[in-house]
Amino acid sequence: MSEKLVLDKHIARVLIDPSSIQQRIADLGVQISKDYAGQELVVICILKGAFLFTS
């Protein structure tokens, strides 16, 4: 992780670095694509703010 993270004053430390999160999201996308290949996938976002993760 070469970039310096700017933390909120209430955050003591980062538990999971951004590149690990990005890699896991990519892995989940691949797995979802395999699991639902050839099917129509309907995703429903129900939590406030969850649309950022859903998109």
mmCIF file as Biopython writes it, N, C-alpha, C and O atoms, coordinates in Angstrom:
data_model
#
loop_
_atom_site.group_PDB
_atom_site.id
_atom_site.type_symbol
_atom_site.label_atom_id
_atom_site.label_alt_id
_atom_site.label_comp_id
_atom_site.label_asym_id
_atom_site.label_entity_id
_atom_site.label_seq_id
_atom_site.pdbx_PDB_ins_code
_atom_site.Cartn_x
_atom_site.Cartn_y
_atom_site.Cartn_z
_atom_site.occupancy
_atom_site.B_iso_or_equiv
_atom_site.auth_seq_id
_atom_site.auth_asym_id
_atom_site.pdbx_PDB_model_num
ATOM 1   N N  . MET A ? 1  ? 0.857   -1.166  0.000   1.0 0.0 1  A 1 
ATOM 2   C CA . MET A ? 1  ? 0.000   0.000   0.000   1.0 0.0 1  A 1 
ATOM 3   C C  . MET A ? 1  ? 0.903   1.228   0.000   1.0 0.0 1  A 1 
ATOM 4   O O  . MET A ? 1  ? 1.413   1.633   1.045   1.0 0.0 1  A 1 
ATOM 5   N N  . SER A ? 2  ? 1.093   1.808   -1.159  1.0 0.0 2  A 1 
ATOM 6   C CA . SER A ? 2  ? 2.013   2.932   -1.272  1.0 0.0 2  A 1 
ATOM 7   C C  . SER A ? 2  ? 1.358   4.276   -0.962  1.0 0.0 2  A 1 
ATOM 8   O O  . SER A ? 2  ? 2.047   5.234   -0.609  1.0 0.0 2  A 1 
ATOM 9   N N  . GLU A ? 3  ? 0.030   4.355   -1.090  1.0 0.0 3  A 1 
ATOM 10  C CA . GLU A ? 3  ? -0.656  5.604   -0.801  1.0 0.0 3  A 1 
ATOM 11  C C  . GLU A ? 3  ? -0.812  5.779   0.705   1.0 0.0 3  A 1 
ATOM 12  O O  . GLU A ? 3  ? -0.976  4.808   1.445   1.0 0.0 3  A 1 
ATOM 13  N N  . LYS A ? 4  ? -0.758  7.019   1.140   1.0 0.0 4  A 1 
ATOM 14  C CA . LYS A ? 4  ? -1.006  7.293   2.555   1.0 0.0 4  A 1 
ATOM 15  C C  . LYS A ? 4  ? -2.497  7.507   2.742   1.0 0.0 4  A 1 
ATOM 16  O O  . LYS A ? 4  ? -3.104  8.347   2.077   1.0 0.0 4  A 1 
ATOM 17  N N  . LEU A ? 5  ? -3.074  6.749   3.641   1.0 0.0 5  A 1 
ATOM 18  C CA . LEU A ? 5  ? -4.494  6.890   3.920   1.0 0.0 5  A 1 
ATOM 19  C C  . LEU A ? 5  ? -4.716  8.022   4.907   1.0 0.0 5  A 1 
ATOM 20  O O  . LEU A ? 5  ? -3.984  8.154   5.888   1.0 0.0 5  A 1 
ATOM 21  N N  . VAL A ? 6  ? -5.723  8.833   4.648   1.0 0.0 6  A 1 
ATOM 22  C CA . VAL A ? 6  ? -6.105  9.895   5.566   1.0 0.0 6  A 1 
ATOM 23  C C  . VAL A ? 6  ? -7.281  9.360   6.375   1.0 0.0 6  A 1 
ATOM 24  O O  . VAL A ? 6  ? -8.340  9.057   5.826   1.0 0.0 6  A 1 
ATOM 25  N N  . LEU A ? 7  ? -7.084  9.250   7.672   1.0 0.0 7  A 1 
ATOM 26  C CA . LEU A ? 7  ? -8.104  8.685   8.541   1.0 0.0 7  A 1 
ATOM 27  C C  . LEU A ? 7  ? -8.873  9.773   9.270   1.0 0.0 7  A 1 
ATOM 28  O O  . LEU A ? 7  ? -8.335  10.829  9.599   1.0 0.0 7  A 1 
ATOM 29  N N  . ASP A ? 8  ? -10.125 9.492   9.509   1.0 0.0 8  A 1 
ATOM 30  C CA . ASP A ? 8  ? -10.951 10.353  10.346  1.0 0.0 8  A 1 
ATOM 31  C C  . ASP A ? 8  ? -10.360 10.327  11.752  1.0 0.0 8  A 1 
ATOM 32  O O  . ASP A ? 8  ? -9.759  9.326   12.144  1.0 0.0 8  A 1 
ATOM 33  N N  . LYS A ? 9  ? -10.516 11.385  12.505  1.0 0.0 9  A 1 
ATOM 34  C CA . LYS A ? 9  ? -9.937  11.443  13.852  1.0 0.0 9  A 1 
ATOM 35  C C  . LYS A ? 9  ? -10.498 10.367  14.779  1.0 0.0 9  A 1 
ATOM 36  O O  . LYS A ? 9  ? -9.892  10.062  15.807  1.0 0.0 9  A 1 
ATOM 37  N N  . HIS A ? 10 ? -11.654 9.786   14.427  1.0 0.0 10 A 1 
ATOM 38  C CA . HIS A ? 10 ? -12.275 8.755   15.249  1.0 0.0 10 A 1 
ATOM 39  C C  . HIS A ? 10 ? -11.820 7.341   14.873  1.0 0.0 10 A 1 
ATOM 40  O O  . HIS A ? 10 ? -12.181 6.369   15.538  1.0 0.0 10 A 1 
ATOM 41  N N  . ILE A ? 11 ? -11.035 7.235   13.813  1.0 0.0 11 A 1 
ATOM 42  C CA . ILE A ? 11 ? -10.560 5.923   13.361  1.0 0.0 11 A 1 
ATOM 43  C C  . ILE A ? 11 ? -9.123  5.739   13.833  1.0 0.0 11 A 1 
ATOM 44  O O  . ILE A ? 11 ? -8.240  6.520   13.479  1.0 0.0 11 A 1 
ATOM 45  N N  . ALA A ? 12 ? -8.897  4.712   14.627  1.0 0.0 12 A 1 
ATOM 46  C CA . ALA A ? 12 ? -7.567  4.480   15.194  1.0 0.0 12 A 1 
ATOM 47  C C  . ALA A ? 12 ? -6.624  3.821   14.191  1.0 0.0 12 A 1 
ATOM 48  O O  . ALA A ? 12 ? -5.449  4.177   14.104  1.0 0.0 12 A 1 
ATOM 49  N N  . ARG A ? 13 ? -7.158  2.842   13.424  1.0 0.0 13 A 1 
ATOM 50  C CA . ARG A ? 13 ? -6.308  2.161   12.447  1.0 0.0 13 A 1 
ATOM 51  C C  . ARG A ? 13 ? -7.174  1.480   11.396  1.0 0.0 13 A 1 
ATOM 52  O O  . ARG A ? 13 ? -8.364  1.244   11.609  1.0 0.0 13 A 1 
ATOM 53  N N  . VAL A ? 14 ? -6.569  1.174   10.277  1.0 0.0 14 A 1 
ATOM 54  C CA . VAL A ? 14 ? -7.257  0.491   9.187   1.0 0.0 14 A 1 
ATOM 55  C C  . VAL A ? 14 ? -7.106  -1.006  9.389   1.0 0.0 14 A 1 
ATOM 56  O O  . VAL A ? 14 ? -5.989  -1.504  9.531   1.0 0.0 14 A 1 
ATOM 57  N N  . LEU A ? 15 ? -8.223  -1.731  9.403   1.0 0.0 15 A 1 
ATOM 58  C CA . LEU A ? 15 ? -8.181  -3.177  9.598   1.0 0.0 15 A 1 
ATOM 59  C C  . LEU A ? 15 ? -7.971  -3.924  8.283   1.0 0.0 15 A 1 
ATOM 60  O O  . LEU A ? 15 ? -7.265  -4.932  8.248   1.0 0.0 15 A 1 
ATOM 61  N N  . ILE A ? 16 ? -8.576  -3.438  7.206   1.0 0.0 16 A 1 
ATOM 62  C CA . ILE A ? 16 ? -8.453  -4.075  5.895   1.0 0.0 16 A 1 
ATOM 63  C C  . ILE A ? 16 ? -8.068  -2.993  4.899   1.0 0.0 16 A 1 
ATOM 64  O O  . ILE A ? 16 ? -8.779  -1.999  4.753   1.0 0.0 16 A 1 
ATOM 65  N N  . ASP A ? 17 ? -6.949  -3.181  4.214   1.0 0.0 17 A 1 
ATOM 66  C CA . ASP A ? 17 ? -6.479  -2.147  3.295   1.0 0.0 17 A 1 
ATOM 67  C C  . ASP A ? 17 ? -7.357  -2.104  2.037   1.0 0.0 17 A 1 
ATOM 68  O O  . ASP A ? 17 ? -7.965  -3.110  1.672   1.0 0.0 17 A 1 
ATOM 69  N N  . PRO A ? 18 ? -7.424  -0.942  1.376   1.0 0.0 18 A 1 
ATOM 70  C CA . PRO A ? 18 ? -8.296  -0.764  0.213   1.0 0.0 18 A 1 
ATOM 71  C C  . PRO A ? 18 ? -8.046  -1.765  -0.916  1.0 0.0 18 A 1 
ATOM 72  O O  . PRO A ? 18 ? -9.000  -2.210  -1.555  1.0 0.0 18 A 1 
ATOM 73  N N  . SER A ? 19 ? -6.808  -2.123  -1.172  1.0 0.0 19 A 1 
ATOM 74  C CA . SER A ? 19 ? -6.530  -3.062  -2.264  1.0 0.0 19 A 1 
ATOM 75  C C  . SER A ? 19 ? -7.092  -4.450  -1.965  1.0 0.0 19 A 1 
ATOM 76  O O  . SER A ? 19 ? -7.519  -5.149  -2.883  1.0 0.0 19 A 1 
ATOM 77  N N  . SER A ? 20 ? -7.098  -4.856  -0.710  1.0 0.0 20 A 1 
ATOM 78  C CA . SER A ? 20 ? -7.692  -6.146  -0.334  1.0 0.0 20 A 1 
ATOM 79  C C  . SER A ? 20 ? -9.203  -6.122  -0.532  1.0 0.0 20 A 1 
ATOM 80  O O  . SER A ? 20 ? -9.792  -7.109  -0.974  1.0 0.0 20 A 1 
ATOM 81  N N  . ILE A ? 21 ? -9.822  -5.007  -0.206  1.0 0.0 21 A 1 
ATOM 82  C CA . ILE A ? 21 ? -11.262 -4.869  -0.404  1.0 0.0 21 A 1 
ATOM 83  C C  . ILE A ? 21 ? -11.590 -4.904  -1.890  1.0 0.0 21 A 1 
ATOM 84  O O  . ILE A ? 21 ? -12.531 -5.586  -2.297  1.0 0.0 21 A 1 
ATOM 85  N N  . GLN A ? 22 ? -10.832 -4.183  -2.701  1.0 0.0 22 A 1 
ATOM 86  C CA . GLN A ? 22 ? -11.057 -4.177  -4.144  1.0 0.0 22 A 1 
ATOM 87  C C  . GLN A ? 22 ? -10.889 -5.568  -4.737  1.0 0.0 22 A 1 
ATOM 88  O O  . GLN A ? 22 ? -11.669 -5.968  -5.601  1.0 0.0 22 A 1 
ATOM 89  N N  . GLN A ? 23 ? -9.889  -6.307  -4.288  1.0 0.0 23 A 1 
ATOM 90  C CA . GLN A ? 23 ? -9.663  -7.660  -4.789  1.0 0.0 23 A 1 
ATOM 91  C C  . GLN A ? 23 ? -10.817 -8.581  -4.413  1.0 0.0 23 A 1 
ATOM 92  O O  . GLN A ? 23 ? -11.260 -9.386  -5.232  1.0 0.0 23 A 1 
ATOM 93  N N  . ARG A ? 24 ? -11.302 -8.469  -3.192  1.0 0.0 24 A 1 
ATOM 94  C CA . ARG A ? 24 ? -12.416 -9.315  -2.746  1.0 0.0 24 A 1 
ATOM 95  C C  . ARG A ? 24 ? -13.684 -9.000  -3.519  1.0 0.0 24 A 1 
ATOM 96  O O  . ARG A ? 24 ? -14.436 -9.910  -3.867  1.0 0.0 24 A 1 
ATOM 97  N N  . ILE A ? 25 ? -13.932 -7.726  -3.794  1.0 0.0 25 A 1 
ATOM 98  C CA . ILE A ? 25 ? -15.096 -7.333  -4.589  1.0 0.0 25 A 1 
ATOM 99  C C  . ILE A ? 25 ? -15.000 -7.930  -5.987  1.0 0.0 25 A 1 
ATOM 100 O O  . ILE A ? 25 ? -15.986 -8.443  -6.515  1.0 0.0 25 A 1 
ATOM 101 N N  . ALA A ? 26 ? -13.812 -7.863  -6.586  1.0 0.0 26 A 1 
ATOM 102 C CA . ALA A ? 26 ? -13.605 -8.456  -7.911  1.0 0.0 26 A 1 
ATOM 103 C C  . ALA A ? 26 ? -13.843 -9.960  -7.871  1.0 0.0 26 A 1 
ATOM 104 O O  . ALA A ? 26 ? -14.484 -10.508 -8.768  1.0 0.0 26 A 1 
ATOM 105 N N  . ASP A ? 27 ? -13.334 -10.636 -6.843  1.0 0.0 27 A 1 
ATOM 106 C CA . ASP A ? 27 ? -13.533 -12.081 -6.689  1.0 0.0 27 A 1 
ATOM 107 C C  . ASP A ? 27 ? -15.016 -12.422 -6.554  1.0 0.0 27 A 1 
ATOM 108 O O  . ASP A ? 27 ? -15.495 -13.383 -7.156  1.0 0.0 27 A 1 
ATOM 109 N N  . LEU A ? 28 ? -15.736 -11.632 -5.764  1.0 0.0 28 A 1 
ATOM 110 C CA . LEU A ? 28 ? -17.174 -11.861 -5.604  1.0 0.0 28 A 1 
ATOM 111 C C  . LEU A ? 28 ? -17.914 -11.668 -6.925  1.0 0.0 28 A 1 
ATOM 112 O O  . LEU A ? 28 ? -18.842 -12.417 -7.232  1.0 0.0 28 A 1 
ATOM 113 N N  . GLY A ? 29 ? -17.510 -10.676 -7.701  1.0 0.0 29 A 1 
ATOM 114 C CA . GLY A ? 29 ? -18.123 -10.447 -9.009  1.0 0.0 29 A 1 
ATOM 115 C C  . GLY A ? 29 ? -17.936 -11.631 -9.940  1.0 0.0 29 A 1 
ATOM 116 O O  . GLY A ? 29 ? -18.864 -12.023 -10.648 1.0 0.0 29 A 1 
ATOM 117 N N  . VAL A ? 30 ? -16.741 -12.199 -9.940  1.0 0.0 30 A 1 
ATOM 118 C CA . VAL A ? 30 ? -16.460 -13.383 -10.760 1.0 0.0 30 A 1 
ATOM 119 C C  . VAL A ? 30 ? -17.321 -14.556 -10.301 1.0 0.0 30 A 1 
ATOM 120 O O  . VAL A ? 30 ? -17.904 -15.259 -11.126 1.0 0.0 30 A 1 
ATOM 121 N N  . GLN A ? 31 ? -17.401 -14.768 -9.000  1.0 0.0 31 A 1 
ATOM 122 C CA . GLN A ? 31 ? -18.189 -15.884 -8.467  1.0 0.0 31 A 1 
ATOM 123 C C  . GLN A ? 31 ? -19.676 -15.723 -8.773  1.0 0.0 31 A 1 
ATOM 124 O O  . GLN A ? 31 ? -20.342 -16.689 -9.142  1.0 0.0 31 A 1 
ATOM 125 N N  . ILE A ? 32 ? -20.195 -14.513 -8.621  1.0 0.0 32 A 1 
ATOM 126 C CA . ILE A ? 32 ? -21.606 -14.261 -8.934  1.0 0.0 32 A 1 
ATOM 127 C C  . ILE A ? 32 ? -21.865 -14.504 -10.415 1.0 0.0 32 A 1 
ATOM 128 O O  . ILE A ? 32 ? -22.886 -15.091 -10.774 1.0 0.0 32 A 1 
ATOM 129 N N  . SER A ? 33 ? -20.957 -14.061 -11.276 1.0 0.0 33 A 1 
ATOM 130 C CA . SER A ? 33 ? -21.108 -14.286 -12.715 1.0 0.0 33 A 1 
ATOM 131 C C  . SER A ? 33 ? -21.145 -15.772 -13.045 1.0 0.0 33 A 1 
ATOM 132 O O  . SER A ? 33 ? -21.932 -16.197 -13.891 1.0 0.0 33 A 1 
ATOM 133 N N  . LYS A ? 34 ? -20.308 -16.564 -12.391 1.0 0.0 34 A 1 
ATOM 134 C CA . LYS A ? 34 ? -20.302 -18.016 -12.611 1.0 0.0 34 A 1 
ATOM 135 C C  . LYS A ? 34 ? -21.586 -18.655 -12.097 1.0 0.0 34 A 1 
ATOM 136 O O  . LYS A ? 34 ? -22.202 -19.467 -12.788 1.0 0.0 34 A 1 
ATOM 137 N N  . ASP A ? 35 ? -21.986 -18.286 -10.883 1.0 0.0 35 A 1 
ATOM 138 C CA . ASP A ? 35 ? -23.159 -18.894 -10.255 1.0 0.0 35 A 1 
ATOM 139 C C  . ASP A ? 35 ? -24.455 -18.602 -11.012 1.0 0.0 35 A 1 
ATOM 140 O O  . ASP A ? 35 ? -25.358 -19.438 -11.036 1.0 0.0 35 A 1 
ATOM 141 N N  . TYR A ? 36 ? -24.552 -17.434 -11.626 1.0 0.0 36 A 1 
ATOM 142 C CA . TYR A ? 36 ? -25.789 -17.025 -12.289 1.0 0.0 36 A 1 
ATOM 143 C C  . TYR A ? 36 ? -25.638 -16.938 -13.804 1.0 0.0 36 A 1 
ATOM 144 O O  . TYR A ? 36 ? -26.420 -16.250 -14.460 1.0 0.0 36 A 1 
ATOM 145 N N  . ALA A ? 37 ? -24.652 -17.619 -14.366 1.0 0.0 37 A 1 
ATOM 146 C CA . ALA A ? 37 ? -24.435 -17.606 -15.814 1.0 0.0 37 A 1 
ATOM 147 C C  . ALA A ? 37 ? -25.691 -18.097 -16.533 1.0 0.0 37 A 1 
ATOM 148 O O  . ALA A ? 37 ? -26.245 -19.141 -16.191 1.0 0.0 37 A 1 
ATOM 149 N N  . GLY A ? 38 ? -26.126 -17.338 -17.522 1.0 0.0 38 A 1 
ATOM 150 C CA . GLY A ? 38 ? -27.295 -17.713 -18.303 1.0 0.0 38 A 1 
ATOM 151 C C  . GLY A ? 38 ? -28.622 -17.418 -17.631 1.0 0.0 38 A 1 
ATOM 152 O O  . GLY A ? 38 ? -29.675 -17.739 -18.183 1.0 0.0 38 A 1 
ATOM 153 N N  . GLN A ? 39 ? -28.596 -16.822 -16.466 1.0 0.0 39 A 1 
ATOM 154 C CA . GLN A ? 39 ? -29.826 -16.499 -15.745 1.0 0.0 39 A 1 
ATOM 155 C C  . GLN A ? 39 ? -29.948 -14.988 -15.590 1.0 0.0 39 A 1 
ATOM 156 O O  . GLN A ? 39 ? -28.958 -14.257 -15.632 1.0 0.0 39 A 1 
ATOM 157 N N  . GLU A ? 40 ? -31.173 -14.547 -15.411 1.0 0.0 40 A 1 
ATOM 158 C CA . GLU A ? 40 ? -31.385 -13.132 -15.128 1.0 0.0 40 A 1 
ATOM 159 C C  . GLU A ? 40 ? -31.187 -12.911 -13.632 1.0 0.0 40 A 1 
ATOM 160 O O  . GLU A ? 40 ? -31.811 -13.587 -12.814 1.0 0.0 40 A 1 
ATOM 161 N N  . LEU A ? 41 ? -30.337 -11.984 -13.282 1.0 0.0 41 A 1 
ATOM 162 C CA . LEU A ? 41 ? -30.049 -11.694 -11.878 1.0 0.0 41 A 1 
ATOM 163 C C  . LEU A ? 41 ? -30.763 -10.405 -11.476 1.0 0.0 41 A 1 
ATOM 164 O O  . LEU A ? 41 ? -30.599 -9.371  -12.123 1.0 0.0 41 A 1 
ATOM 165 N N  . VAL A ? 42 ? -31.542 -10.472 -10.424 1.0 0.0 42 A 1 
ATOM 166 C CA . VAL A ? 42 ? -32.234 -9.302  -9.892  1.0 0.0 42 A 1 
ATOM 167 C C  . VAL A ? 42 ? -31.627 -8.994  -8.526  1.0 0.0 42 A 1 
ATOM 168 O O  . VAL A ? 42 ? -31.637 -9.838  -7.630  1.0 0.0 42 A 1 
ATOM 169 N N  . VAL A ? 43 ? -31.104 -7.788  -8.373  1.0 0.0 43 A 1 
ATOM 170 C CA . VAL A ? 43 ? -30.489 -7.366  -7.118  1.0 0.0 43 A 1 
ATOM 171 C C  . VAL A ? 43 ? -31.333 -6.236  -6.537  1.0 0.0 43 A 1 
ATOM 172 O O  . VAL A ? 43 ? -31.641 -5.263  -7.226  1.0 0.0 43 A 1 
ATOM 173 N N  . ILE A ? 44 ? -31.700 -6.370  -5.281  1.0 0.0 44 A 1 
ATOM 174 C CA . ILE A ? 44 ? -32.520 -5.359  -4.614  1.0 0.0 44 A 1 
ATOM 175 C C  . ILE A ? 44 ? -31.704 -4.741  -3.479  1.0 0.0 44 A 1 
ATOM 176 O O  . ILE A ? 44 ? -31.186 -5.445  -2.612  1.0 0.0 44 A 1 
ATOM 177 N N  . CYS A ? 45 ? -31.603 -3.439  -3.501  1.0 0.0 45 A 1 
ATOM 178 C CA . CYS A ? 45 ? -30.863 -2.683  -2.489  1.0 0.0 45 A 1 
ATOM 179 C C  . CYS A ? 45 ? -31.871 -2.166  -1.461  1.0 0.0 45 A 1 
ATOM 180 O O  . CYS A ? 45 ? -32.781 -1.413  -1.806  1.0 0.0 45 A 1 
ATOM 181 N N  . ILE A ? 46 ? -31.706 -2.573  -0.194  1.0 0.0 46 A 1 
ATOM 182 C CA . ILE A ? 46 ? -32.714 -2.183  0.799   1.0 0.0 46 A 1 
ATOM 183 C C  . ILE A ? 46 ? -32.185 -1.316  1.943   1.0 0.0 46 A 1 
ATOM 184 O O  . ILE A ? 46 ? -32.985 -0.734  2.677   1.0 0.0 46 A 1 
ATOM 185 N N  . LEU A ? 47 ? -30.899 -1.212  2.114   1.0 0.0 47 A 1 
ATOM 186 C CA . LEU A ? 47 ? -30.368 -0.416  3.216   1.0 0.0 47 A 1 
ATOM 187 C C  . LEU A ? 47 ? -29.995 0.984   2.751   1.0 0.0 47 A 1 
ATOM 188 O O  . LEU A ? 47 ? -29.533 1.168   1.625   1.0 0.0 47 A 1 
ATOM 189 N N  . LYS A ? 48 ? -30.193 1.956   3.608   1.0 0.0 48 A 1 
ATOM 190 C CA . LYS A ? 48 ? -29.830 3.332   3.299   1.0 0.0 48 A 1 
ATOM 191 C C  . LYS A ? 48 ? -28.328 3.398   3.008   1.0 0.0 48 A 1 
ATOM 192 O O  . LYS A ? 48 ? -27.512 2.978   3.829   1.0 0.0 48 A 1 
ATOM 193 N N  . GLY A ? 49 ? -27.973 3.922   1.849   1.0 0.0 49 A 1 
ATOM 194 C CA . GLY A ? 49 ? -26.571 4.029   1.468   1.0 0.0 49 A 1 
ATOM 195 C C  . GLY A ? 49 ? -26.024 2.804   0.760   1.0 0.0 49 A 1 
ATOM 196 O O  . GLY A ? 49 ? -24.907 2.840   0.244   1.0 0.0 49 A 1 
ATOM 197 N N  . ALA A ? 50 ? -26.787 1.723   0.725   1.0 0.0 50 A 1 
ATOM 198 C CA . ALA A ? 50 ? -26.305 0.482   0.112   1.0 0.0 50 A 1 
ATOM 199 C C  . ALA A ? 50 ? -26.198 0.587   -1.405  1.0 0.0 50 A 1 
ATOM 200 O O  . ALA A ? 50 ? -25.510 -0.223  -2.025  1.0 0.0 50 A 1 
ATOM 201 N N  . PHE A ? 51 ? -26.858 1.557   -2.011  1.0 0.0 51 A 1 
ATOM 202 C CA . PHE A ? 51 ? -26.794 1.708   -3.462  1.0 0.0 51 A 1 
ATOM 203 C C  . PHE A ? 51 ? -25.362 1.921   -3.944  1.0 0.0 51 A 1 
ATOM 204 O O  . PHE A ? 51 ? -25.035 1.567   -5.077  1.0 0.0 51 A 1 
ATOM 205 N N  . LEU A ? 52 ? -24.510 2.492   -3.106  1.0 0.0 52 A 1 
ATOM 206 C CA . LEU A ? 52 ? -23.111 2.677   -3.491  1.0 0.0 52 A 1 
ATOM 207 C C  . LEU A ? 52 ? -22.426 1.337   -3.705  1.0 0.0 52 A 1 
ATOM 208 O O  . LEU A ? 52 ? -21.600 1.198   -4.608  1.0 0.0 52 A 1 
ATOM 209 N N  . PHE A ? 53 ? -22.758 0.361   -2.891  1.0 0.0 53 A 1 
ATOM 210 C CA . PHE A ? 53 ? -22.172 -0.965  -3.012  1.0 0.0 53 A 1 
ATOM 211 C C  . PHE A ? 53 ? -22.886 -1.788  -4.074  1.0 0.0 53 A 1 
ATOM 212 O O  . PHE A ? 53 ? -22.282 -2.645  -4.718  1.0 0.0 53 A 1 
ATOM 213 N N  . THR A ? 54 ? -24.172 -1.523  -4.253  1.0 0.0 54 A 1 
ATOM 214 C CA . THR A ? 54 ? -24.962 -2.280  -5.216  1.0 0.0 54 A 1 
ATOM 215 C C  . THR A ? 54 ? -24.608 -1.897  -6.646  1.0 0.0 54 A 1 
ATOM 216 O O  . THR A ? 54 ? -24.630 -2.749  -7.534  1.0 0.0 54 A 1 
ATOM 217 N N  . SER A ? 55 ? -24.287 -0.654  -6.877  1.0 0.0 55 A 1 
ATOM 218 C CA . SER A ? 55 ? -23.963 -0.206  -8.234  1.0 0.0 55 A 1 
ATOM 219 C C  . SER A ? 55 ? -22.598 -0.665  -8.603  1.0 0.0 55 A 1 
ATOM 220 O O  . SER A ? 55 ? -22.133 -0.391  -9.710  1.0 0.0 55 A 1 
#
